[in-house]
Amino acid sequence: MTPIARHRNTPLVLLAALLLGALALPACSDDGGKSATSTTRRPTTTATAAPPTTATPTTAVESTAEAVWPWASSSTRYPDPVAAARGFATDLVGFTDPVVGEYRAGDSRSGEVDVRAKATSAPTTVLVRQIDGSWWVLGSTTADIQVTQPAAGATITSPLTMAGTSTAFEATVNVHLVADGAAGTPATPLASTFVMGGSMGDLLPFAGSLEFASPGAGTSGSLVFLTFSSEDGRVLIATTHRVHFA
């Protein structure tokens, strides 16, 4: 081949090399050079992560001493979880003719039952557990009243420090401390107060304290955070923790 022929073929060889190099380059993306597959996996992992919860754990509880309802010293027992949730709502918290939903099993002996003041009301989720053949309520949770202090099962002294986040009509959440065996339906509070959080759907922090006369060391009770309807005064929602007195 003459020098002229070699010169004419050079652009073709260079062009082929450039095309092969371009095909071999990895595809660029907006995440610092990582592939599109990597970008897709990251939000998927985040979306499926379990959200934080303040719900009272149920599967580890095997003692009726950790149940808010019924009182272990009473003769009241419930053969099914829905009946236990209804009894708790009316006799301890003070719901009036509540709408009680179906039982949702978490495992073979524990789960949840939703209770509503009306069919269209926000739910109070009642946590239930089967212990010694009967059904017991371990507490209740609501999206609008989230208690961080005291923790469920805490041993308390007076004055009791309370904290959490809430949203309610005029920002007001009522608090009742009930000792086991209290007379009345609903159960008569040992002490009562209120805390102020957010309103109009805005969850904001609340903090407060509650003074009470202890019924004695070794006794237990329930701390109930609840809101009332501005229309008819009925209980709307309630978050309930088990507490023990020092």
Buried (B, 14 or more C-beta within 10 A) or exposed (E): EEEEEEEEEEEEEEEEEEEEEEEEEEEEEEEEEBEEEEEEEEEEEEEEEEEEEBBBBBEEBEEBEBBBBBBBEEEEBBEBBBBBBBBBBBBBBBBBEBBBBEBEEBEEBBBBBBBBBBEEBBBBBBBBBBBEEBBBBBBBBBBBBBBEEBEBBBEBEBEBEBBBBBBBBEBBBBBBBBBBBBEEEBBEBBBBBBBBBBBEEEBEBBEBEBEBEBBEEEEBBBBBBBBBBEEEEBBBBBBBBBBBBE
